[in-house]
Amino acid sequence: MIEVGEEKRKPGEREGVLFLLTKNSRFLTELRVKKESGFYGRFRIPGGEIENGESPIQAAFREVFEEHGVIVKNMVYLDTFDEVTLNNQVVRLHAFLVTDFSGEPKQLEPEKSLLYWFEEGAAFDKLKLVSSRHVLNIAIQYLSGQNS
């Protein structure tokens, strides 16, 4: 498994994080409602961009707080992978599973998306984007290993 931040981004590449919160056997997803978004009308796992000088882990902690107002207490690194955006940019994504947090997640950017909690099967049905399904699958495998 690749270590977080092991590979450096190439010129022209963007870098971001995806963070999947889980609680009571449910997963927090978002439905994009911002019409200018390439993800408009689609369910996805929340995420954000890594700022200059920030590590993927620091970005994940910051983004979870900025977008949902909760403080991460436990987070597990899942994977790093590249994705091509709708405007043909390569973005390197670092995925995390947030297994414990303080506070109740709320949507602090309602103009961008709406939040929905789904159990495993419903989450898989709603998450059609490959990157979101990939992260959900890894999260489910991780959680299954924790419960055996």
Phi, psi and omega in degrees: 000139180288142176280149180301125177077009183297316179266139177271149181285150180273159178305136179088350179271146173258165181221137181211182180232150169242139181224123182253112177273140177229142179200135177052044178063025177235159182238140179271122179238170176229146173255118182287127180242355178283116187297331181283350181286140174294347181257012184309129177080005182246146172278143178206170174276134181300156180191184179191174182273151175275130179276158180305133178082001183259142174276162176304320180295315178300318180297318180297313178302314182296311183296319179300317180291314182296320185274330187232356175070020178245155179257124180289129175255329177212130182220140182243130175287133181253312186188161170234132181207163178258147178223148176259128182279173180296336177259027174062031172262146174268130176235130176270125182246137176247122186255139181227149174249121179264110185261347178207138181204158177254138182103173179249121182302135175225160180273110180268357177229065186296342178287343181264317186199165175246146182263142177219134172265133177226145170287168188312305184298315180293322178298316179297321179294323183279325184275098182264340179289136184303316182298319179291317178296321179300311181295317178300316179299315179295319179298317180296317177298316179300310182296325177297321178292328179287332184265002181260000000 
